[in-house]
C-alpha cells in the first residue's frame, strides 16, 4: 500500500506539472486552434444562444438645465419602449464650438447631435453626416424656409425639432411712465421720437452699474431726480453680447435693418405682386444703421461674464428698459413687471429673427437604425406638443401655426404658407457675417465708413454665392 500511494502521488504531481506547463506556456491544443480559426464558423451552443443585444447610442446636446431634464424624461420613455440604451450628454457652448467638430473629424463622439440648423449644411459638406428622410415622421411638414436650411445636394441632412424666434422684452413700468403710451413704436421714426424724448442732459453722467447683487438678489431701481422727470433708464437696450442674431433682431425691430421685395430681373410684369410663386420676387436687405450713432451710449450688451440672474434682475428692477432675447429664454424668465412682445406682432417692415435646432446623424455611427429610430421618436408631433406645453418650446410642424392666434408666435416671413418670402432667410447669410462688424461698430471699435464697406463686401459676396 505505501508503494501504491507513492506511485499515485507521483502520477498526480506529473499531471499537475503538465497542467501548469500548458497554462503558463500559452500553448493551445491543436483542436482548439482549429476551432478558433477565422475560416471556421464558430456557433454558440444551443444552451448559450440568446437574442442579439441592441446597440447603444450616444446623443450630445447643448441645452438649458430645464430643457435637459425634459429630454432625459423623454429619453427614458424611449428606452422603456424600445429597449435601446441611450446616453445623453449635455455639452457647454465651448464644447459645441471646439470639441464637436474635432470629434466628428476623427470619426468619434456621439451618434446624434443637436445642432443649430445653420450648422447642418457646413457639417454635411465635410462628410460628417448621413442624410435623413424627412417623411419618416412627418418632418416634411416644416416651413419651406426651414427645410431649405437643412437641405444640400438634393438631400436633407438634419431633422428640425425646435423653433426659437427672438422677442422684445421690456419693463412696463419704466416704459409707460417715460412714453405715456402702452404700445411700442412700430418703425424707426417712432423709436427715434422715444429716444429723443428720453435723452439725458448733455452734462449728465451715466450711472455706474453695480458690481454685484445685494444680498437680497434684487437691484433697487435707480433714483430719478425731479428735474429729470420720468424717463427711461440710461441703458435703453441690452442683448447677449455674443449672440449676433439677437443684434440683428434688435436692428430689424428698430427698423434700421429690413428686407425689401423687388421684382425678379427679367420676370413677368406681375412679378412684384402678392403671389405664392417662389420665383416671383427677390429680397434685398437694406440697412440704415448709422442713424443710430447719436444713441449708441444707451445700447450696451450683457457681457458673457454676467450671471444669468444678474441680467434679468436688472431688467426687472428697471435698470434696463428693453432687451432682445430668444423666446425660449423669455418664456422661462419673464415675469412682472416685464412684458413680452410676440415675434409675430412686429408689423412689417419691422420683424424678428427666428432660429431653429435640428438633430443630425453622424456618419461614423455604428448604430444607424437605432439612431434613426431615436430621431424619429424625438421629432414626432406628439413629442413636440409636449415640449410646447411643458417648457413653451415652439414646434416646427406647420400645423402649429395655422390658426390666427398662433400666427403671433412667428414673424410674417417665417410663417407657414409664406412661400413668396422664403428668400428672406436665403439672403440672410451675408447678414450673419456682417453682424460681427455691426457689433464692433456699436462698441466704438469700427468707423462708420468701414461698417459700410463691410456691408457691401458681405452682401455682394452672398449674392454671388446664391447666383452660383
C-alpha positions as CSV (number, residue, x, y, z in Angstrom):
1,X,0.0,0.0,0.0
2,X,2.8,2.5,0.8
3,X,4.3,1.8,-2.6
4,X,0.9,2.3,-4.2
5,X,0.4,5.7,-2.5
6,X,3.8,6.8,-3.5
7,X,3.1,5.9,-7.1
8,X,-0.3,7.7,-7.0
9,X,1.3,10.9,-5.6
10,X,3.9,10.8,-8.3
11,X,1.3,10.5,-11.0
12,X,-0.7,13.4,-9.6
13,X,2.4,15.6,-9.4
14,X,3.2,14.8,-13.0
15,X,-0.3,15.7,-14.1
16,X,-0.3,19.0,-12.2
17,X,3.1,19.9,-13.7
18,X,1.8,19.2,-17.2
19,X,-1.3,21.3,-16.5
20,X,0.7,24.2,-15.2
21,X,3.1,23.9,-18.2
22,X,0.3,24.2,-20.7
23,X,-1.3,27.1,-18.7
24,X,1.8,29.3,-18.4
25,X,3.4,28.5,-21.7
26,X,0.5,29.9,-23.7
27,X,0.3,26.6,-25.7
28,X,-3.1,25.8,-27.2
29,X,-4.1,22.3,-28.2
30,X,-4.3,21.7,-31.9
31,X,-8.0,21.1,-31.8
32,X,-8.6,24.5,-30.0
33,X,-6.5,26.2,-32.7
34,X,-8.7,24.7,-35.4
35,X,-11.9,25.8,-33.5
36,X,-10.6,29.4,-33.3
37,X,-9.5,29.6,-36.9
38,X,-11.0,32.6,-38.9
39,X,-12.3,30.2,-41.5
40,X,-14.3,28.3,-39.0
41,X,-17.8,29.4,-38.4
42,X,-18.0,29.2,-34.6
43,X,-21.5,29.0,-33.4
44,X,-22.6,29.2,-29.8
45,X,-24.1,26.1,-28.3
46,X,-27.9,25.9,-28.1
47,X,-27.7,26.4,-24.3
48,X,-25.8,29.7,-24.7
49,X,-27.7,31.1,-27.6
50,X,-29.9,34.2,-26.9
51,X,-31.2,37.4,-28.5
52,X,-28.7,39.7,-30.1
53,X,-28.1,42.7,-27.8
54,X,-29.3,46.1,-29.2
55,X,-26.6,48.6,-29.9
56,X,-26.1,51.6,-27.6
57,X,-26.5,55.2,-28.6
58,X,-24.8,58.4,-27.5
59,X,-26.6,61.7,-28.0
60,X,-24.9,65.1,-27.5
61,X,-26.9,68.3,-27.0
62,X,-26.4,71.8,-25.5
63,X,-29.5,72.7,-23.6
64,X,-30.5,74.8,-20.5
65,X,-30.9,72.7,-17.4
66,X,-34.7,72.6,-17.5
67,X,-34.7,71.5,-21.1
68,X,-32.2,68.8,-20.5
69,X,-34.3,67.4,-17.7
70,X,-37.2,67.3,-20.1
71,X,-35.1,65.5,-22.7
72,X,-33.9,63.0,-20.1
73,X,-37.5,62.2,-19.2
74,X,-38.5,61.6,-22.8
75,X,-35.3,59.6,-23.4
76,X,-36.3,57.3,-20.5
77,X,-39.7,56.8,-22.1
78,X,-37.9,55.9,-25.4
79,X,-35.6,53.4,-23.7
80,X,-38.5,51.8,-21.8
81,X,-40.5,51.3,-25.1
82,X,-37.6,50.1,-27.3
83,X,-35.0,48.6,-25.0
84,X,-32.3,50.7,-26.7
85,X,-29.9,52.2,-24.2
86,X,-29.2,55.9,-25.0
87,X,-26.6,58.0,-23.2
88,X,-27.3,61.8,-23.1
89,X,-24.5,64.3,-22.9
90,X,-25.2,68.0,-22.2
91,X,-22.3,70.0,-23.5
92,X,-21.2,73.5,-22.9
93,X,-21.2,76.2,-25.7
94,X,-17.4,76.0,-25.8
95,X,-17.5,72.2,-26.3
96,X,-20.0,72.6,-29.1
97,X,-17.8,75.1,-30.9
98,X,-14.5,73.4,-30.4
99,X,-14.8,69.8,-29.4
100,X,-17.7,68.6,-31.5
101,X,-16.0,69.4,-34.9
102,X,-12.8,67.7,-33.7
103,X,-14.7,64.6,-32.7
104,X,-16.6,64.4,-35.9
105,X,-13.4,64.9,-38.0
106,X,-11.8,62.0,-36.1
107,X,-15.0,59.9,-36.5
108,X,-15.5,59.8,-32.8
109,X,-18.1,61.2,-30.4
110,X,-21.8,61.0,-30.3
111,X,-24.0,59.2,-32.8
112,X,-26.6,62.0,-32.8
113,X,-26.0,65.8,-32.3
114,X,-28.5,68.6,-31.7
115,X,-27.2,71.4,-33.9
116,X,-28.3,74.9,-34.7
117,X,-29.9,74.4,-38.1
118,X,-27.5,76.9,-39.6
119,X,-24.6,74.5,-38.9
120,X,-26.2,71.5,-40.5
121,X,-25.1,72.1,-44.1
122,X,-21.5,73.0,-43.1
123,X,-21.3,69.7,-41.2
124,X,-22.7,67.8,-44.2
125,X,-20.3,69.4,-46.7
126,X,-17.4,68.0,-44.6
127,X,-18.8,64.5,-44.9
128,X,-19.6,64.2,-41.2
129,X,-23.3,63.4,-41.6
130,X,-25.7,60.8,-43.0
131,X,-28.8,62.0,-44.9
132,X,-32.2,61.7,-43.3
133,X,-35.6,61.1,-44.7
134,X,-37.9,63.9,-43.6
135,X,-41.1,61.9,-44.3
136,X,-40.3,59.2,-41.7
137,X,-42.3,61.1,-39.1
138,X,-43.9,64.0,-40.8
139,X,-40.8,66.1,-40.8
140,X,-41.5,67.2,-44.3
141,X,-44.3,69.4,-42.9
142,X,-41.8,72.1,-41.7
143,X,-41.9,75.6,-43.2
144,X,-40.2,75.9,-46.6
145,X,-37.5,78.3,-45.3
146,X,-36.5,75.9,-42.6
147,X,-36.4,73.0,-45.0
148,X,-34.0,75.0,-47.1
149,X,-31.7,75.4,-44.1
150,X,-31.0,71.7,-43.8
151,X,-31.1,70.6,-47.5
152,X,-28.0,70.4,-49.6
153,X,-27.1,68.5,-52.8
154,X,-30.6,67.0,-53.0
155,X,-30.7,65.6,-49.5
156,X,-32.0,66.6,-46.1
157,X,-29.1,66.4,-43.6
158,X,-31.0,67.4,-40.4
159,X,-34.3,66.9,-38.8
160,X,-35.7,70.2,-37.4
161,X,-37.2,69.9,-34.0
162,X,-37.4,73.3,-32.4
163,X,-38.1,76.9,-33.4
164,X,-36.8,79.9,-31.4
165,X,-37.7,83.4,-32.5
166,X,-36.2,86.4,-30.8
167,X,-38.6,88.6,-28.9
168,X,-38.7,92.1,-27.4
169,X,-38.9,92.2,-23.6
170,X,-39.5,95.4,-21.8
171,X,-40.1,96.9,-18.3
172,X,-43.8,98.0,-18.5
173,X,-43.5,100.4,-15.6
174,X,-40.5,102.3,-16.8
175,X,-41.5,102.5,-20.5
176,X,-45.1,103.5,-19.8
177,X,-44.0,106.3,-17.4
178,X,-41.5,107.5,-19.9
179,X,-43.6,107.4,-23.0
180,X,-47.2,107.7,-21.7
181,X,-48.3,105.0,-24.1
182,X,-48.8,101.3,-23.8
183,X,-48.0,100.5,-27.4
184,X,-44.4,100.3,-28.6
185,X,-43.1,102.1,-31.7
186,X,-43.6,100.3,-34.9
187,X,-40.9,101.9,-37.0
188,X,-37.6,103.9,-36.7
189,X,-39.3,107.3,-36.7
190,X,-41.3,106.2,-33.6
191,X,-38.3,104.8,-31.8
192,X,-36.3,108.0,-32.6
193,X,-39.0,110.2,-31.0
194,X,-38.9,108.0,-27.9
195,X,-35.1,108.2,-27.8
196,X,-35.1,112.0,-28.3
197,X,-37.7,112.5,-25.5
198,X,-35.6,110.4,-23.1
199,X,-32.1,111.6,-24.0
200,X,-30.3,112.7,-20.8
201,X,-28.9,116.2,-20.4
202,X,-25.6,116.9,-22.0
203,X,-23.8,117.1,-18.7
204,X,-25.5,114.1,-17.1
205,X,-23.1,111.3,-16.2
206,X,-24.1,107.7,-16.9
207,X,-24.9,105.8,-13.7
208,X,-22.3,103.2,-12.5
209,X,-23.5,99.7,-12.9
210,X,-23.4,97.7,-9.6
211,X,-20.5,95.3,-9.3
212,X,-22.6,92.6,-7.7
213,X,-26.1,91.9,-6.5
214,X,-27.2,92.8,-3.0
215,X,-27.7,90.0,-0.5
216,X,-31.4,90.1,-1.4
217,X,-30.6,89.4,-5.0
218,X,-32.7,92.4,-6.1
219,X,-31.3,95.5,-7.6
220,X,-33.2,98.6,-6.4
221,X,-34.4,100.9,-9.2
222,X,-32.2,103.9,-9.8
223,X,-33.4,107.2,-8.3
224,X,-34.9,109.7,-10.8
225,X,-34.4,113.3,-10.0
226,X,-37.5,115.6,-10.1
227,X,-35.7,117.7,-12.7
228,X,-35.2,114.8,-15.0
229,X,-38.8,113.6,-14.9
230,X,-40.0,110.1,-15.6
231,X,-37.5,109.0,-18.2
232,X,-36.2,105.7,-19.5
233,X,-33.1,104.4,-17.6
234,X,-29.8,105.3,-19.0
235,X,-29.4,101.9,-20.6
236,X,-32.2,101.6,-23.1
237,X,-31.4,98.3,-24.8
238,X,-29.5,95.1,-23.9
239,X,-28.8,91.8,-25.5
240,X,-26.4,88.9,-25.0
241,X,-23.0,90.2,-26.4
242,X,-22.0,87.0,-28.3
243,X,-25.4,86.4,-29.8
244,X,-25.1,88.2,-33.2
245,X,-28.6,87.1,-34.3
246,X,-30.0,88.9,-31.3
247,X,-28.3,92.0,-32.5
248,X,-29.7,91.5,-36.0
249,X,-33.2,91.1,-34.4
250,X,-32.7,94.3,-32.5
251,X,-31.8,96.3,-35.6
252,X,-34.7,94.7,-37.5
253,X,-37.2,95.5,-34.7
254,X,-36.0,99.2,-34.6
255,X,-36.4,99.5,-38.4
256,X,-32.8,100.1,-39.1
257,X,-32.5,96.8,-41.0
258,X,-35.2,95.2,-43.1
259,X,-35.8,93.2,-46.3
260,X,-37.3,94.7,-49.4
261,X,-39.1,92.6,-52.0
262,X,-38.4,93.6,-55.6
263,X,-39.4,92.1,-58.9
264,X,-37.0,89.5,-60.1
265,X,-34.8,90.6,-63.0
266,X,-36.3,89.5,-66.3
267,X,-39.5,88.4,-64.7
268,X,-43.0,88.9,-65.9
269,X,-44.9,92.2,-65.3
270,X,-46.8,90.7,-62.4
271,X,-43.6,89.6,-60.6
272,X,-43.9,92.2,-57.8
273,X,-47.5,91.3,-56.9
274,X,-48.6,89.2,-53.9
275,X,-48.1,85.7,-55.2
276,X,-47.1,82.3,-53.9
277,X,-44.5,81.8,-56.6
278,X,-41.1,81.3,-55.1
279,X,-39.5,82.9,-58.1
280,X,-41.8,86.0,-58.3
281,X,-39.6,88.3,-56.4
282,X,-36.2,88.6,-54.8
283,X,-35.1,90.0,-51.5
284,X,-32.6,92.8,-50.9
285,X,-31.7,93.7,-47.4
286,X,-31.3,97.3,-46.5
287,X,-29.7,98.9,-43.5
288,X,-29.5,102.5,-42.2
289,X,-27.5,101.7,-39.0
290,X,-25.6,105.0,-38.9
291,X,-28.8,106.7,-37.9
292,X,-28.3,105.0,-34.5
293,X,-25.0,106.6,-33.9
294,X,-26.2,109.5,-31.6
295,X,-27.8,107.0,-29.3
296,X,-25.1,104.3,-29.0
297,X,-24.2,105.1,-25.4
298,X,-27.6,103.7,-24.4
299,X,-27.1,100.4,-26.1
300,X,-25.0,98.0,-24.0
301,X,-24.9,94.2,-24.4
302,X,-24.8,91.9,-21.5
303,X,-21.2,90.7,-21.2
304,X,-20.5,86.9,-21.3
305,X,-19.3,87.1,-17.7
306,X,-22.6,88.5,-16.5
307,X,-24.6,86.0,-14.4
308,X,-28.0,84.9,-15.8
309,X,-29.8,86.2,-12.7
310,X,-28.0,89.5,-12.8
311,X,-29.2,90.3,-16.4
312,X,-32.8,89.6,-15.6
313,X,-32.9,91.2,-12.3
314,X,-31.5,94.4,-13.8
315,X,-34.3,94.3,-16.4
316,X,-37.0,93.7,-13.7
317,X,-35.6,96.4,-11.5
318,X,-35.8,99.0,-14.3
319,X,-32.0,99.5,-14.7
320,X,-32.6,98.4,-18.3
321,X,-35.7,99.3,-20.3
322,X,-35.6,96.8,-23.2
323,X,-33.9,93.6,-24.1
324,X,-33.9,91.3,-27.2
325,X,-33.7,87.6,-26.2
326,X,-34.7,84.2,-27.6
327,X,-38.3,83.3,-26.9
328,X,-37.3,80.1,-25.1
329,X,-35.4,82.3,-22.5
330,X,-38.1,84.9,-22.2
331,X,-40.8,82.2,-21.6
332,X,-38.9,80.9,-18.6
333,X,-37.6,84.2,-17.1
334,X,-40.1,87.0,-17.9
335,X,-42.4,87.9,-15.0
336,X,-43.9,91.1,-13.6
337,X,-43.2,93.9,-14.3
338,X,-41.9,92.6,-17.7
339,X,-43.9,92.2,-20.9
340,X,-43.0,90.1,-23.9
341,X,-43.9,91.1,-27.5
342,X,-44.8,88.1,-29.5
343,X,-42.5,87.9,-32.5
344,X,-45.4,88.0,-34.9
345,X,-46.7,91.3,-33.6
346,X,-43.7,93.2,-35.1
347,X,-45.5,94.7,-38.1
348,X,-43.5,94.8,-41.4
349,X,-41.1,96.2,-42.3
350,X,-40.1,95.6,-38.7
351,X,-39.5,92.0,-37.7
352,X,-37.6,89.5,-35.6
353,X,-35.1,86.7,-36.4
354,X,-36.0,83.0,-36.0
355,X,-33.5,80.3,-35.3
356,X,-34.0,76.6,-35.0
357,X,-32.3,73.4,-34.0
358,X,-32.1,70.1,-35.8
359,X,-31.0,66.6,-34.9
360,X,-28.2,65.2,-37.2
361,X,-26.9,61.7,-37.6
362,X,-23.1,61.2,-37.5
363,X,-21.6,59.3,-40.5
364,X,-19.4,57.3,-38.2
365,X,-22.3,55.8,-36.2
366,X,-22.3,52.0,-35.8
367,X,-26.0,52.0,-34.7
368,X,-27.6,53.7,-37.7
369,X,-31.0,52.1,-37.5
370,X,-31.3,52.7,-33.7
371,X,-30.3,56.3,-34.2
372,X,-32.8,56.9,-36.9
373,X,-35.5,55.4,-34.6
374,X,-34.5,57.8,-31.8
375,X,-34.6,60.9,-34.1
376,X,-38.0,59.9,-35.4
377,X,-39.3,59.4,-31.9
378,X,-38.0,62.8,-30.6
379,X,-39.2,64.8,-33.6
380,X,-42.7,63.4,-33.8
381,X,-45.6,65.8,-33.5
382,X,-46.9,64.5,-30.1
383,X,-43.4,64.9,-28.5
384,X,-43.1,68.4,-29.9
385,X,-46.5,69.3,-28.5
386,X,-45.3,68.1,-25.1
387,X,-42.2,70.3,-25.3
388,X,-44.5,73.3,-26.0
389,X,-46.9,72.5,-23.2
390,X,-44.3,72.0,-20.6
391,X,-41.5,74.5,-21.4
392,X,-43.0,76.7,-24.2
393,X,-40.5,75.3,-26.7
394,X,-42.0,76.1,-30.1
395,X,-42.5,73.1,-32.5
396,X,-41.5,73.1,-36.2
397,X,-44.7,71.5,-37.6
398,X,-46.7,73.8,-39.8
399,X,-50.0,72.8,-38.3
400,X,-48.9,74.5,-35.0
401,X,-49.1,78.0,-36.6
402,X,-52.1,77.8,-38.9
403,X,-54.6,79.4,-36.5
404,X,-54.9,83.2,-36.3
405,X,-53.8,83.2,-32.6
406,X,-50.7,81.0,-33.1
407,X,-49.5,83.2,-36.0
408,X,-48.5,85.7,-33.4
409,X,-45.6,83.4,-32.4
410,X,-43.7,83.8,-35.7
411,X,-42.8,86.9,-37.8
412,X,-44.6,87.1,-41.1
413,X,-41.8,85.9,-43.4
414,X,-41.3,82.7,-41.3
415,X,-44.9,81.5,-41.0
416,X,-46.1,78.5,-43.0
417,X,-47.7,79.2,-46.4
418,X,-45.3,82.2,-47.0
419,X,-43.6,80.6,-50.0
420,X,-43.0,84.0,-51.6
421,X,-41.0,85.2,-48.7
422,X,-38.7,82.2,-48.1
423,X,-36.0,84.3,-49.7
424,X,-35.7,86.4,-46.6
425,X,-33.8,83.6,-44.9
426,X,-31.9,82.6,-48.1
427,X,-30.4,86.0,-48.4
428,X,-29.6,86.4,-44.7
429,X,-26.2,84.5,-44.5
430,X,-24.4,87.7,-45.5
431,X,-26.1,89.5,-42.7
432,X,-24.8,87.0,-40.2
433,X,-21.3,87.6,-41.4
434,X,-21.8,91.3,-41.2
435,X,-23.3,91.2,-37.7
436,X,-19.8,91.0,-36.2
437,X,-18.9,94.3,-37.9
438,X,-22.1,95.8,-36.6
439,X,-21.3,94.7,-33.1
440,X,-17.8,96.3,-33.2
441,X,-19.2,99.5,-34.6
442,X,-21.7,99.7,-31.8
443,X,-18.9,99.2,-29.3
444,X,-16.9,102.1,-30.9
445,X,-14.3,99.8,-32.4
446,X,-15.1,100.3,-36.0
447,X,-15.6,103.5,-38.0
448,X,-18.9,104.2,-39.8
449,X,-17.2,104.2,-43.2
450,X,-15.6,100.8,-42.5
451,X,-19.0,99.5,-41.4
452,X,-20.5,100.4,-44.8
453,X,-17.5,98.7,-46.6
454,X,-18.1,95.5,-44.6
455,X,-21.8,95.6,-45.6
456,X,-21.0,95.9,-49.3
457,X,-18.4,93.1,-49.1
458,X,-20.6,90.6,-47.3
459,X,-23.9,91.3,-49.1
460,X,-22.4,91.3,-52.6
461,X,-20.5,88.1,-51.9
462,X,-23.7,86.5,-50.7
463,X,-25.5,87.4,-53.9
464,X,-22.7,85.9,-56.0
465,X,-22.9,82.7,-54.0
466,X,-26.6,82.4,-54.4
467,X,-26.4,83.0,-58.2
468,X,-23.8,80.3,-58.5
